[in-house]
Amino acid sequence: MLVQQYSYFVKAELQRGDLVRWIVDHNIYESSGDVLVGKDPNYKYGIIMEVSRVDTNAVIVFSYGDGRWAILNLIHDDFEVLSRGTQNG
């Protein structure tokens, strides 16, 4: 059974300083009928540096594994918050 997880519940809570991870690819793909399903995901980790004022689902993240910047969207990229940042201290 394929279970899809969505992280919509954190929409209003995204904030600068949060530690997030997102899937960039998979080590293994298996066939499920006519569809390939990714197994054993590879993640990137980063810190939210800015949350969009126009679309609160969009964030700018600094990926500390490779030092690159990424623009992620909570709905399309399905990233997850691993740890909350602190505000003013």
Residue pairs with C-beta under 8 A, 6 or more apart in sequence:
2 32
2 37
5 78
6 78
7 74
7 78
7 79
7 80
7 81
8 74
8 75
10 74
10 80
10 81
11 56
11 57
11 74
12 56
13 81
14 48
14 51
14 56
14 57
14 59
14 74
14 81
15 48
15 51
15 84
15 85
15 87
16 48
16 49
16 50
16 51
16 85
17 47
17 48
17 84
17 85
17 86
17 87
18 47
18 48
18 81
18 83
18 84
18 85
19 45
19 46
19 47
19 81
19 82
19 83
19 85
20 45
20 46
20 47
20 48
20 59
20 61
20 72
20 79
20 80
20 81
20 82
21 43
21 44
21 45
21 46
21 79
21 80
21 82
22 43
22 44
22 70
22 72
22 77
22 78
22 79
22 80
23 38
23 41
23 42
23 43
23 78
24 42
24 43
24 44
25 38
25 41
25 42
26 38
26 39
26 40
26 41
26 42
27 39
27 40
27 41
27 42
28 38
28 39
28 40
29 36
29 37
29 38
29 39
30 36
30 37
30 39
31 37
44 63
44 65
44 66
44 70
45 63
45 64
45 65
45 82
46 61
46 62
46 63
46 64
46 65
46 70
47 61
47 62
47 64
47 85
48 59
48 60
48 61
48 85
49 59
49 60
49 61
49 62
49 69
50 59
50 60
51 58
51 59
52 58
52 59
55 73
57 73
57 74
57 75
58 71
58 72
58 73
58 74
59 71
59 72
59 73
59 74
60 69
60 70
60 71
61 69
61 70
61 71
61 72
61 79
62 68
62 69
63 69
63 70
72 79
